[in-house]
Amino acid sequence: MSTPHVLLGLLAGGTKHGYDLKRAHDERLPQARPLAYGQVYATLGRLVRDGLVAPAGQERLAGPDRTAYALTEEGRDALDLWLSTVEPPMPHVNSTLFAKVVVALLVADVTRARTYLIAQRRAHTDRLRELTALKTNPTATVDDVVAADYAIAHLDADLRWLHTTLDRVADWHREVHR
């Protein structure tokens, strides 16, 4: 995920403080990893440095001064470019799940690989149930449902891979022990 571009997108609706940006990020991307306040402010510092956002005033409520930030014209252009650029499909498999299975097979521990695949399939199925329940919750927002749909599609793909790999591991085990 491109945190700077997400923050630019959140600022496209108007000026916001760092606290408001963090809260908006976590609400609008409910299945994404929540942002830390330090990450928000460090990113805002880089966006200001690069001329993509500008401080738009300060106010003091009950605590320290809060600086509001606004999108600059350069920031709007950068956001428009990012939104119009097609993301290429990932060229490499970069998954801990995949790596664990390959390493278990590499050390010729078929039992460990099968046990891991079965446990992982169970964890994926449990998460799939949680996300499906979230989608049917009457209080679910559009953001919740869109995020759940995205996660469900990825879990479904992983589950299909887990099933296929379990079959392949069983075939490989039979072949080796013939």
C-alpha positions as a Python dict, from the first residue, in 0.01 Angstrom:
ca = {
    (1, 'M'): (0, 0, 0),
    (2, 'S'): (119, 351, -71),
    (3, 'T'): (59, 540, 251),
    (4, 'P'): (157, 877, 101),
    (5, 'H'): (-97, 839, -179),
    (6, 'V'): (-369, 724, 58),
    (7, 'L'): (-307, 1033, 272),
    (8, 'L'): (-321, 1249, -42),
    (9, 'G'): (-655, 1088, -125),
    (10, 'L'): (-787, 1155, 223),
    (11, 'L'): (-678, 1519, 194),
    (12, 'A'): (-855, 1551, -143),
    (13, 'G'): (-1180, 1601, 50),
    (14, 'G'): (-1042, 1895, 246),
    (15, 'T'): (-791, 1990, 513),
    (16, 'K'): (-731, 1751, 799),
    (17, 'H'): (-506, 1716, 1103),
    (18, 'G'): (-273, 1418, 1141),
    (19, 'Y'): (-507, 1267, 1401),
    (20, 'D'): (-802, 1298, 1160),
    (21, 'L'): (-599, 1141, 878),
    (22, 'K'): (-506, 842, 1094),
    (23, 'R'): (-866, 794, 1203),
    (24, 'A'): (-997, 833, 845),
    (25, 'H'): (-739, 584, 714),
    (26, 'D'): (-832, 324, 974),
    (27, 'E'): (-1206, 374, 909),
    (28, 'R'): (-1187, 380, 527),
    (29, 'L'): (-943, 87, 501),
    (30, 'P'): (-1085, -134, 777),
    (31, 'Q'): (-897, -452, 683),
    (32, 'A'): (-563, -276, 631),
    (33, 'R'): (-304, -255, 903),
    (34, 'P'): (-386, 53, 1113),
    (35, 'L'): (-144, 342, 1074),
    (36, 'A'): (67, 452, 1366),
    (37, 'Y'): (54, 822, 1449),
    (38, 'G'): (431, 842, 1399),
    (39, 'Q'): (392, 701, 1047),
    (40, 'V'): (123, 958, 966),
    (41, 'Y'): (333, 1252, 1084),
    (42, 'A'): (654, 1125, 922),
    (43, 'T'): (467, 1078, 594),
    (44, 'L'): (311, 1425, 622),
    (45, 'G'): (660, 1568, 676),
    (46, 'R'): (782, 1408, 352),
    (47, 'L'): (470, 1523, 165),
    (48, 'V'): (527, 1881, 286),
    (49, 'R'): (897, 1860, 193),
    (50, 'D'): (802, 1738, -156),
    (51, 'G'): (543, 2014, -202),
    (52, 'L'): (247, 1775, -224),
    (53, 'V'): (73, 1906, 89),
    (54, 'A'): (105, 2230, 280),
    (55, 'P'): (26, 2331, 637),
    (56, 'A'): (-312, 2505, 638),
    (57, 'G'): (-322, 2654, 986),
    (58, 'Q'): (-308, 2551, 1346),
    (59, 'E'): (-562, 2526, 1620),
    (60, 'R'): (-547, 2432, 1984),
    (61, 'L'): (-834, 2242, 2133),
    (62, 'A'): (-760, 2089, 2471),
    (63, 'G'): (-407, 1964, 2401),
    (64, 'P'): (-111, 2069, 2190),
    (65, 'D'): (-135, 2273, 1872),
    (66, 'R'): (-273, 2076, 1580),
    (67, 'T'): (-155, 2156, 1231),
    (68, 'A'): (-407, 2109, 954),
    (69, 'Y'): (-278, 2000, 614),
    (70, 'A'): (-413, 2069, 267),
    (71, 'L'): (-346, 1913, -70),
    (72, 'T'): (-145, 2133, -307),
    (73, 'E'): (-194, 2143, -684),
    (74, 'E'): (120, 1927, -718),
    (75, 'G'): (-30, 1687, -467),
    (76, 'R'): (-354, 1667, -663),
    (77, 'D'): (-153, 1597, -981),
    (78, 'A'): (48, 1324, -802),
    (79, 'L'): (-275, 1169, -671),
    (80, 'D'): (-436, 1180, -1017),
    (81, 'L'): (-128, 1014, -1170),
    (82, 'W'): (-124, 742, -904),
    (83, 'L'): (-497, 674, -947),
    (84, 'S'): (-462, 644, -1325),
    (85, 'T'): (-158, 414, -1318),
    (86, 'V'): (-246, 46, -1356),
    (87, 'E'): (-81, -174, -1093),
    (88, 'P'): (114, -456, -1256),
    (89, 'P'): (41, -802, -1123),
    (90, 'M'): (303, -908, -872),
    (91, 'P'): (590, -1072, -1062),
    (92, 'H'): (708, -1280, -766),
    (93, 'V'): (543, -1490, -501),
    (94, 'N'): (614, -1318, -172),
    (95, 'S'): (426, -1507, 94),
    (96, 'T'): (528, -1657, 425),
    (97, 'L'): (263, -1925, 368),
    (98, 'F'): (429, -2030, 40),
    (99, 'A'): (780, -2013, 186),
    (100, 'K'): (690, -2235, 485),
    (101, 'V'): (545, -2506, 262),
    (102, 'V'): (843, -2499, 25),
    (103, 'V'): (1092, -2516, 312),
    (104, 'A'): (904, -2802, 479),
    (105, 'L'): (920, -2993, 151),
    (106, 'L'): (1283, -2894, 100),
    (107, 'V'): (1379, -3060, 426),
    (108, 'A'): (1177, -3362, 306),
    (109, 'D'): (935, -3345, 595),
    (110, 'V'): (609, -3435, 422),
    (111, 'T'): (429, -3490, 752),
    (112, 'R'): (521, -3142, 871),
    (113, 'A'): (417, -2989, 537),
    (114, 'R'): (81, -3170, 544),
    (115, 'T'): (20, -3078, 909),
    (116, 'Y'): (103, -2715, 835),
    (117, 'L'): (-117, -2707, 523),
    (118, 'I'): (-413, -2854, 714),
    (119, 'A'): (-372, -2610, 1005),
    (120, 'Q'): (-336, -2318, 766),
    (121, 'R'): (-645, -2427, 574),
    (122, 'R'): (-837, -2430, 904),
    (123, 'A'): (-712, -2078, 991),
    (124, 'H'): (-807, -1950, 644),
    (125, 'T'): (-1153, -2108, 670),
    (126, 'D'): (-1208, -1951, 1013),
    (127, 'R'): (-1108, -1609, 879),
    (128, 'L'): (-1336, -1658, 579),
    (129, 'R'): (-1628, -1720, 815),
    (130, 'E'): (-1543, -1405, 1016),
    (131, 'L'): (-1534, -1191, 702),
    (132, 'T'): (-1857, -1339, 568),
    (133, 'A'): (-2027, -1260, 899),
    (134, 'L'): (-1888, -907, 886),
    (135, 'K'): (-2041, -857, 540),
    (136, 'T'): (-2384, -963, 659),
    (137, 'N'): (-2372, -750, 974),
    (138, 'P'): (-2643, -480, 944),
    (139, 'T'): (-2400, -218, 1079),
    (140, 'A'): (-2136, -296, 812),
    (141, 'T'): (-2039, 5, 603),
    (142, 'V'): (-1960, -2, 233),
    (143, 'D'): (-1592, 26, 332),
    (144, 'D'): (-1629, -285, 551),
    (145, 'V'): (-1798, -483, 275),
    (146, 'V'): (-1552, -380, 1),
    (147, 'A'): (-1256, -466, 227),
    (148, 'A'): (-1415, -798, 324),
    (149, 'D'): (-1481, -884, -43),
    (150, 'Y'): (-1115, -815, -124),
    (151, 'A'): (-990, -1026, 166),
    (152, 'I'): (-1236, -1308, 88),
    (153, 'A'): (-1116, -1326, -274),
    (154, 'H'): (-756, -1359, -156),
    (155, 'L'): (-844, -1614, 111),
    (156, 'D'): (-1039, -1813, -147),
    (157, 'A'): (-737, -1818, -379),
    (158, 'D'): (-515, -1928, -90),
    (159, 'L'): (-762, -2199, 6),
    (160, 'R'): (-767, -2334, -350),
    (161, 'W'): (-384, -2335, -348),
    (162, 'L'): (-376, -2508, -9),
    (163, 'H'): (-614, -2778, -133),
    (164, 'T'): (-418, -2833, -456),
    (165, 'T'): (-87, -2838, -269),
    (166, 'L'): (-218, -3093, -18),
    (167, 'D'): (-306, -3317, -313),
    (168, 'R'): (38, -3264, -470),
    (169, 'V'): (217, -3337, -143),
    (170, 'A'): (18, -3660, -108),
    (171, 'D'): (108, -3756, -467),
    (172, 'W'): (475, -3671, -406),
    (173, 'H'): (478, -3875, -84),
    (174, 'R'): (332, -4180, -265),
    (175, 'E'): (588, -4139, -546),
    (176, 'V'): (884, -4117, -308),
    (177, 'H'): (777, -4420, -108),
    (178, 'R'): (708, -4647, -405),
}
